[in-house]
């Protein structure tokens, strides 16, 4: 009853205008067009004999394909773990008061971001040609305490993940640096006032808050790394997924079905990584939620507003309430 009085339903208003809802056919038309195009695409994929679906099902779980998936996942995980560790170190070096550390970090990022990853992988594949022997001794002399053939250490697999990790670290370091700089400097000042060391401040105050900003682009880089592993043929490393499917396609002279097999597995792994990324974003986003502060939102609706609309005009501003992530 109170709601009707607020809306003016029970009042005798002369010449009341009974407004009708505005018709919006645009979204309906767009949905119909999209649905028709999607149905045409699905029908074409099912009935096109050139896609050769029987061959796709035959090689979907082929042992060489499954082996390629294993190596692709190993390259992705190892490369990203090493890249994340290096990126944090490089980002901290960029913020260091030591100009030498800042210069080394800048040069690393400049070099590995400025050259194509395919070119870098070729160089790592030729590492044993460029440097035949790895040794430890007194610099600028012929005295050696230890030496080993570089081809024994830098194998094709090691060259692949080293090249991918170093290239990725250059990009991730800028993401980490942006996340660190996004944290309010007052957090550091307050921690210093409490007598916390710089290392403890970084580990307990800065990084936990920066992760909310770092996780989304890092997830995108991980998905990109999964697909970048297809370039390790430049090393050459010939056991990952893309090369495995290409080898089968070249043997049976059917490239299209094997491309569909590779697409299926890449899409499946990418979907799993996207779910993991979403969970991580929710975990590190705890305490950062857009909601009204104090007693806002508990008030009755203002005149002319319904239950589904904001109850306070000020609530239209996105106020982020930081309620957790304490030291």
Sine and cosine of phi, psi and omega as CSV:
sin_phi,cos_phi,sin_psi,cos_psi,sin_omega,cos_omega
0.00,0.00,-0.66,0.75,0.01,-1.00
-0.90,0.43,-0.59,0.81,-0.02,-1.00
-0.91,0.41,-0.61,0.79,0.01,-1.00
-0.92,0.40,-0.63,0.78,0.02,-1.00
-0.91,0.42,-0.62,0.78,0.02,-1.00
-0.90,0.44,-0.68,0.73,-0.01,-1.00
-0.98,0.21,-0.13,0.99,0.02,-1.00
0.98,0.18,0.38,0.93,-0.06,-1.00
-0.95,0.30,-0.61,0.79,-0.09,-1.00
-1.00,-0.01,0.13,0.99,-0.05,-1.00
-1.00,-0.08,0.54,-0.84,0.02,-1.00
-1.00,0.04,1.00,-0.03,-0.04,-1.00
-0.96,-0.27,0.86,-0.50,-0.01,-1.00
-0.93,0.36,0.54,-0.84,0.04,-1.00
0.81,0.59,0.65,0.76,0.01,-1.00
-0.87,0.49,0.70,-0.72,0.02,-1.00
-1.00,-0.08,0.87,-0.49,0.06,-1.00
-1.00,-0.03,0.99,-0.10,-0.06,-1.00
-0.98,0.20,0.68,-0.74,0.06,-1.00
-0.99,-0.14,0.54,-0.84,0.04,-1.00
-0.89,0.46,0.60,-0.80,-0.01,-1.00
-0.95,0.31,0.78,-0.62,0.02,-1.00
-0.98,0.21,0.74,-0.67,0.00,-1.00
-0.83,-0.55,1.00,0.08,-0.03,-1.00
-0.97,0.25,-0.27,0.96,-0.07,-1.00
-0.83,0.56,-0.80,0.60,0.01,-1.00
-0.86,0.52,-0.60,0.80,0.00,-1.00
-0.92,0.39,-0.69,0.72,0.01,-1.00
-0.90,0.44,-0.69,0.73,0.00,-1.00
-0.89,0.46,-0.66,0.75,0.01,-1.00
-0.90,0.44,-0.65,0.76,0.02,-1.00
-0.90,0.44,-0.69,0.72,-0.01,-1.00
-0.89,0.45,-0.71,0.70,0.00,-1.00
-0.89,0.45,-0.66,0.75,0.01,-1.00
-0.89,0.45,-0.65,0.76,0.04,-1.00
-0.90,0.43,-0.69,0.72,0.02,-1.00
-0.89,0.45,-0.65,0.76,0.02,-1.00
-0.91,0.42,-0.65,0.76,0.03,-1.00
-0.90,0.43,-0.64,0.77,0.04,-1.00
-0.90,0.44,-0.65,0.76,0.01,-1.00
-0.90,0.43,-0.71,0.70,0.00,-1.00
-0.90,0.44,-0.68,0.73,0.00,-1.00
-0.89,0.45,-0.63,0.78,0.03,-1.00
-0.92,0.39,-0.62,0.78,0.01,-1.00
-0.93,0.37,-0.57,0.82,-0.03,-1.00
-0.96,0.27,-0.65,0.76,-0.12,-0.99
-1.00,-0.04,-0.16,0.99,-0.02,-1.00
-0.96,0.28,0.91,-0.42,-0.05,-1.00
-0.94,0.34,-0.34,0.94,-0.03,-1.00
-0.94,0.33,-0.34,0.94,0.05,-1.00
-0.96,0.29,-0.40,0.92,0.13,-0.99
0.80,0.60,0.90,0.44,-0.03,-1.00
-0.88,0.48,-0.58,0.81,0.07,-1.00
-0.83,0.56,-0.63,0.78,0.04,-1.00
-0.93,0.37,-0.58,0.82,0.04,-1.00
-0.87,0.48,-0.76,0.65,-0.01,-1.00
-0.91,0.42,-0.53,0.85,-0.04,-1.00
-0.91,0.41,-0.65,0.76,-0.09,-1.00
-0.97,-0.23,0.11,0.99,-0.05,-1.00
-0.90,0.44,-0.60,0.80,-0.01,-1.00
-0.90,-0.43,0.51,0.86,0.05,-1.00
-0.89,0.46,0.58,-0.81,-0.08,-1.00
-0.89,0.46,-0.56,0.83,0.05,-1.00
-0.93,0.36,-0.59,0.80,0.04,-1.00
-0.92,0.39,-0.70,0.71,0.02,-1.00
-0.90,0.44,-0.60,0.80,0.07,-1.00
-0.90,0.43,-0.63,0.78,0.05,-1.00
-0.90,0.44,-0.61,0.79,0.05,-1.00
-0.89,0.46,-0.68,0.74,0.00,-1.00
-0.87,0.49,-0.73,0.68,-0.01,-1.00
-0.93,0.37,-0.57,0.82,0.04,-1.00
-0.89,0.45,-0.69,0.72,0.03,-1.00
-0.92,0.40,-0.64,0.77,0.03,-1.00
-0.89,0.46,-0.71,0.70,0.02,-1.00
-0.88,0.47,-0.66,0.75,-0.03,-1.00
-0.90,0.43,-0.74,0.67,-0.07,-1.00
-0.92,0.40,-0.76,0.65,-0.03,-1.00
-0.89,0.46,-0.71,0.71,-0.03,-1.00
-0.89,0.46,-0.68,0.74,-0.04,-1.00
-0.95,0.33,-0.63,0.78,0.03,-1.00
-0.88,0.47,-0.74,0.67,0.02,-1.00
-0.90,0.43,-0.66,0.76,-0.02,-1.00
-0.91,0.43,-0.64,0.77,0.01,-1.00
-0.90,0.43,-0.69,0.72,0.02,-1.00
-0.88,0.47,-0.73,0.69,0.01,-1.00
-0.90,0.43,-0.62,0.79,-0.05,-1.00
-0.91,0.41,-0.62,0.78,0.04,-1.00
-0.90,0.43,-0.67,0.74,0.03,-1.00
-0.89,0.45,-0.71,0.70,-0.01,-1.00
-0.91,0.42,-0.64,0.77,0.00,-1.00
-0.91,0.42,-0.66,0.76,0.04,-1.00
-0.92,0.40,-0.61,0.79,0.06,-1.00
-0.89,0.45,-0.61,0.79,0.02,-1.00
-0.90,0.44,-0.48,0.88,-0.01,-1.00
-0.99,-0.10,0.08,1.00,-0.05,-1.00
-0.95,0.30,0.42,-0.91,0.07,-1.00
-0.99,0.14,-0.17,0.99,0.00,-1.00
-0.99,0.10,0.88,-0.48,-0.04,-1.00
-0.92,0.40,-0.46,0.89,0.03,-1.00
-0.91,0.40,-0.72,0.70,0.02,-1.00
-0.90,0.44,-0.65,0.76,0.03,-1.00
-0.89,0.45,-0.65,0.76,-0.01,-1.00
-0.92,0.39,-0.66,0.75,0.03,-1.00
-0.90,0.44,-0.69,0.73,0.02,-1.00
-0.89,0.45,-0.70,0.72,0.00,-1.00
-0.89,0.46,-0.68,0.74,-0.02,-1.00
-0.90,0.43,-0.67,0.74,0.02,-1.00
-0.86,0.52,-0.76,0.65,-0.03,-1.00
-0.90,0.43,-0.67,0.75,-0.01,-1.00
-0.88,0.47,-0.70,0.71,-0.07,-1.00
-0.94,0.34,-0.76,0.65,-0.11,-0.99
-0.98,0.21,-0.38,0.93,0.13,-0.99
-0.99,0.12,-0.38,0.93,-0.09,-1.00
-1.00,0.00,-0.15,0.99,0.01,-1.00
-0.87,-0.49,0.56,-0.83,-0.03,-1.00
-0.91,0.41,0.56,-0.83,0.00,-1.00
-0.90,0.43,-0.53,0.85,0.02,-1.00
-0.90,0.44,-0.67,0.74,0.04,-1.00
-0.90,0.44,-0.67,0.75,0.02,-1.00
-0.89,0.46,-0.64,0.77,0.01,-1.00
-0.91,0.41,-0.58,0.82,0.06,-1.00
-0.90,0.44,-0.68,0.73,0.03,-1.00
-0.88,0.47,-0.67,0.74,0.02,-1.00
-0.92,0.40,-0.52,0.85,0.09,-1.00
-0.93,0.38,-0.46,0.89,0.02,-1.00
-0.99,-0.13,0.26,0.97,-0.08,-1.00
-0.87,0.50,-0.68,0.73,-0.02,-1.00
-0.92,0.38,-0.37,0.93,0.08,-1.00
-0.98,0.18,-0.66,0.75,0.00,-1.00
-0.95,0.32,-0.68,0.74,-0.02,-1.00
-0.79,-0.62,1.00,-0.03,-0.08,-1.00
-0.91,0.41,-0.47,0.88,-0.10,-0.99
-0.69,-0.73,0.69,-0.73,0.12,-0.99
-0.98,-0.20,0.78,-0.62,-0.08,-1.00
-0.64,-0.77,0.35,-0.94,0.03,-1.00
-0.78,-0.62,0.83,-0.56,-0.03,-1.00
-0.20,-0.98,-0.38,-0.93,0.02,-1.00
-1.00,0.07,0.83,-0.56,-0.03,-1.00
-0.86,0.52,0.56,-0.83,0.07,-1.00
0.91,0.42,0.29,0.96,0.08,-1.00
-0.73,-0.69,0.12,-0.99,0.03,-1.00
-1.00,-0.05,0.14,0.99,-0.02,-1.00
-0.98,0.22,0.83,-0.56,0.00,-1.00
-0.81,-0.58,0.71,-0.71,0.07,-1.00
-0.99,-0.14,-0.45,0.89,-0.06,-1.00
-0.39,-0.92,0.61,-0.79,0.03,-1.00
-0.46,-0.89,0.44,-0.90,0.00,-1.00
-0.45,-0.89,0.49,-0.87,0.05,-1.00
-0.92,0.38,0.79,-0.61,-0.08,-1.00
-0.90,0.43,-0.46,0.89,0.01,-1.00
-0.92,0.39,-0.38,0.93,0.04,-1.00
-0.97,0.25,-0.59,0.81,-0.04,-1.00
-1.00,0.09,-0.79,0.61,-0.04,-1.00
-1.00,-0.03,0.98,0.20,0.08,-1.00
-0.97,0.25,0.05,-1.00,-0.01,-1.00
-0.88,0.48,-0.67,0.74,0.01,-1.00
-0.91,0.41,-0.72,0.69,0.01,-1.00
-0.90,0.44,-0.66,0.75,0.03,-1.00
-0.88,0.47,-0.58,0.82,-0.02,-1.00
-0.92,0.40,-0.78,0.62,-0.06,-1.00
-0.96,0.28,-0.49,0.87,0.06,-1.00
-0.91,0.41,-0.71,0.70,0.02,-1.00
-0.89,0.46,-0.68,0.73,0.02,-1.00
-0.92,0.40,-0.66,0.75,-0.06,-1.00
-0.92,0.38,-0.68,0.73,-0.01,-1.00
-0.91,0.42,-0.65,0.76,0.03,-1.00
-0.91,0.42,-0.68,0.73,-0.03,-1.00
-0.93,0.35,-0.56,0.83,-0.01,-1.00
-0.87,0.50,-0.57,0.82,0.00,-1.00
-0.90,0.44,-0.62,0.79,0.01,-1.00
-0.98,0.21,-0.68,0.73,-0.01,-1.00
-0.91,0.42,-0.50,0.86,-0.02,-1.00
-0.89,0.46,-0.59,0.81,0.05,-1.00
-0.94,0.33,-0.56,0.83,0.07,-1.00
-0.91,0.41,-0.70,0.71,0.02,-1.00
-0.90,0.43,-0.68,0.74,0.00,-1.00
-0.88,0.48,-0.67,0.75,0.02,-1.00
-0.90,0.44,-0.62,0.78,0.04,-1.00
-0.91,0.40,-0.64,0.77,0.01,-1.00
-0.92,0.40,-0.65,0.76,-0.03,-1.00
-0.96,0.29,-0.30,0.95,0.01,-1.00
-0.97,0.23,-0.29,0.96,0.03,-1.00
-0.97,0.25,0.71,-0.70,-0.04,-1.00
-0.85,0.53,0.79,-0.61,0.04,-1.00
-0.85,0.53,-0.39,0.92,0.04,-1.00
-0.88,0.47,-0.44,0.90,0.06,-1.00
-0.89,0.45,-0.70,0.71,0.02,-1.00
-0.91,0.41,-0.68,0.73,0.00,-1.00
-0.89,0.46,-0.65,0.76,0.01,-1.00
-0.91,0.41,-0.64,0.77,0.01,-1.00
-0.92,0.40,-0.63,0.78,0.04,-1.00
-0.91,0.42,-0.58,0.81,0.03,-1.00
-0.91,0.42,-0.44,0.90,0.04,-1.00
-1.00,0.09,-0.04,1.00,0.04,-1.00
1.00,0.04,0.29,0.96,0.00,-1.00
-0.98,0.19,0.58,-0.82,0.02,-1.00
-0.97,0.24,0.26,-0.97,-0.01,-1.00
-0.89,0.46,-0.64,0.77,0.01,-1.00
-0.90,0.43,-0.69,0.72,0.00,-1.00
-0.92,0.39,-0.61,0.80,0.04,-1.00
-0.89,0.45,-0.69,0.72,0.00,-1.00
-0.90,0.44,-0.66,0.75,-0.10,-1.00
-0.98,0.20,-0.59,0.81,-0.12,-0.99
-0.97,-0.24,-0.36,0.93,-0.09,-1.00
-0.91,-0.40,-0.82,0.57,-0.15,-0.99
-0.97,0.25,-0.83,0.55,-0.08,-1.00
-0.86,0.51,-0.70,0.71,0.02,-1.00
-0.85,0.53,-0.60,0.80,0.01,-1.00
-0.98,0.20,-0.55,0.84,0.00,-1.00
-0.95,0.31,-0.41,0.91,-0.05,-1.00
-0.87,0.49,-0.50,0.87,0.02,-1.00
-0.87,0.49,-0.53,0.85,-0.01,-1.00
-1.00,-0.04,-0.49,0.87,-0.08,-1.00
-0.98,0.21,-0.58,0.81,-0.15,-0.99
-0.87,0.49,-0.76,0.65,-0.07,-1.00
-0.85,0.53,-0.78,0.62,0.03,-1.00
-0.92,0.39,-0.49,0.87,0.05,-1.00
-0.92,0.40,-0.60,0.80,0.09,-1.00
-0.89,0.47,-0.65,0.76,0.06,-1.00
-0.90,0.44,-0.64,0.77,0.02,-1.00
-0.92,0.40,-0.56,0.83,0.04,-1.00
-0.91,0.41,-0.68,0.73,0.05,-1.00
-0.90,0.43,-0.64,0.77,0.07,-1.00
-0.90,0.44,-0.60,0.80,0.04,-1.00
-0.89,0.45,-0.62,0.78,0.03,-1.00
-0.83,0.56,-0.66,0.75,-0.02,-1.00
-0.99,0.14,-0.46,0.89,0.02,-1.00
-0.93,0.36,-0.36,0.93,0.03,-1.00
-0.87,0.50,-0.32,0.95,0.03,-1.00
-0.93,0.38,-0.20,0.98,-0.01,-1.00
-1.00,-0.01,-0.04,1.00,-0.07,-1.00
-0.95,0.31,-0.04,1.00,0.14,-0.99
-0.89,0.46,-0.29,0.96,0.04,-1.00
-0.95,0.32,-0.28,0.96,-0.08,-1.00
-0.92,0.40,-0.82,0.57,0.14,0.99
-0.99,-0.17,0.66,-0.75,0.16,-0.99
-0.87,-0.50,0.85,-0.52,-0.25,-0.97
-0.88,-0.47,0.52,0.86,-0.02,-1.00
-0.87,-0.49,-0.02,1.00,-0.02,-1.00
-0.98,0.18,0.09,-1.00,-0.20,-0.98
-0.87,0.50,-0.75,0.66,-0.08,-1.00
-0.89,0.47,-0.69,0.72,0.00,-1.00
-0.93,0.38,-0.59,0.80,0.00,-1.00
-0.89,0.46,-0.70,0.72,0.02,-1.00
-0.94,0.35,-0.59,0.80,0.05,-1.00
-0.90,0.43,-0.61,0.79,0.01,-1.00
-0.90,0.44,-0.68,0.74,0.04,-1.00
-0.91,0.41,-0.66,0.75,0.00,-1.00
-0.89,0.46,-0.64,0.76,0.02,-1.00
-0.93,0.38,-0.47,0.88,-0.02,-1.00
-0.98,0.21,-0.61,0.79,-0.05,-1.00
-0.98,-0.22,0.00,1.00,0.03,-1.00
0.87,0.50,0.65,0.76,0.05,-1.00
-0.69,-0.72,0.99,0.13,-0.07,-1.00
-0.95,0.30,-0.58,0.81,-0.11,-0.99
-0.90,0.43,-0.75,0.66,0.02,-1.00
-0.86,0.50,-0.60,0.80,-0.01,-1.00
-0.96,0.29,-0.49,0.87,0.13,-0.99
-0.91,0.42,-0.61,0.79,0.06,-1.00
-0.91,0.42,-0.59,0.81,0.06,-1.00
-0.88,0.47,-0.73,0.69,0.02,-1.00
-0.89,0.46,-0.67,0.74,0.01,-1.00
-0.88,0.48,-0.67,0.74,-0.02,-1.00
-0.86,0.50,-0.74,0.67,-0.05,-1.00
-0.94,0.34,-0.62,0.78,0.05,-1.00
-0.89,0.45,-0.67,0.74,0.01,-1.00
-0.91,0.42,-0.64,0.77,0.00,-1.00
-0.90,0.43,-0.73,0.68,-0.01,-1.00
-0.91,0.41,-0.64,0.77,0.03,-1.00
-0.89,0.46,-0.64,0.77,0.02,-1.00
-0.89,0.46,-0.67,0.75,0.03,-1.00
-0.90,0.45,-0.67,0.74,0.02,-1.00
-0.90,0.44,-0.58,0.82,0.02,-1.00
-0.92,0.40,-0.61,0.80,0.05,-1.00
-0.91,0.41,-0.69,0.72,0.03,-1.00
-0.88,0.47,-0.66,0.75,0.03,-1.00
-0.88,0.48,-0.67,0.75,0.01,-1.00
-0.89,0.46,-0.66,0.75,0.02,-1.00
-0.91,0.42,-0.66,0.76,0.02,-1.00
-0.91,0.42,-0.63,0.77,0.03,-1.00
-0.89,0.47,-0.65,0.76,0.03,-1.00
-0.92,0.40,-0.61,0.79,-0.03,-1.00
-0.91,0.41,-0.76,0.65,-0.05,-1.00
-0.99,0.16,-0.14,0.99,0.05,-1.00
-1.00,-0.03,0.07,1.00,0.02,-1.00
-0.88,0.48,0.74,-0.67,-0.01,-1.00
1.00,-0.10,-0.26,0.97,0.04,-1.00
-0.93,-0.36,1.00,-0.05,0.00,-1.00
-0.69,-0.72,0.62,-0.78,-0.02,-1.00
-0.99,0.14,0.97,-0.22,0.02,-1.00
-0.49,-0.87,0.25,-0.97,-0.04,-1.00
-0.95,0.32,0.53,-0.85,0.00,-1.00
-1.00,-0.02,0.53,-0.85,0.12,-0.99
0.90,0.43,-0.74,-0.67,-0.08,-1.00
-1.00,0.00,0.05,1.00,0.02,-1.00
-0.90,0.43,0.56,-0.83,-0.01,-1.00
1.00,-0.02,-0.25,0.97,0.04,-1.00
-0.99,-0.14,-0.02,1.00,-0.05,-1.00
-1.00,0.10,0.41,-0.91,0.07,-1.00
-0.93,0.37,0.36,-0.93,-0.02,-1.00
-0.87,0.49,0.56,-0.83,0.09,-1.00
-0.96,0.29,0.36,-0.93,0.01,-1.00
-0.83,0.56,0.74,-0.68,0.02,-1.00
1.00,0.00,-0.01,1.00,-0.02,-1.00
-0.92,-0.39,0.55,-0.84,0.02,-1.00
-0.99,-0.14,0.02,-1.00,-0.05,-1.00
-0.92,0.39,-0.46,0.89,-0.05,-1.00
-0.99,0.11,-0.16,0.99,-0.02,-1.00
-1.00,-0.09,0.31,-0.95,0.04,-1.00
-0.84,0.55,0.71,-0.70,-0.03,-1.00
-0.99,0.12,-0.16,0.99,-0.01,-1.00
-0.63,-0.78,0.82,-0.57,-0.03,-1.00
-0.86,0.51,-0.51,0.86,0.00,-1.00
-0.92,0.38,-0.39,0.92,-0.03,-1.00
-0.93,0.37,-0.18,0.98,0.04,-1.00
-0.92,0.39,-0.33,0.94,0.08,-1.00
-0.97,0.23,0.64,-0.77,-0.03,-1.00
-1.00,0.08,0.98,-0.19,-0.03,-1.00
-0.98,-0.21,0.89,-0.45,-0.01,-1.00
-1.00,0.03,0.88,-0.48,-0.02,-1.00
-0.99,-0.12,0.90,-0.43,0.02,-1.00
-1.00,-0.04,0.94,-0.34,-0.12,-0.99
-0.90,-0.43,-0.08,1.00,-0.06,-1.00
-0.70,-0.71,-0.51,-0.86,0.03,-1.00
0.84,0.55,0.65,0.76,0.01,-1.00
-0.98,0.18,0.31,-0.95,-0.01,-1.00
-0.98,0.20,0.00,0.00,0.00,0.00
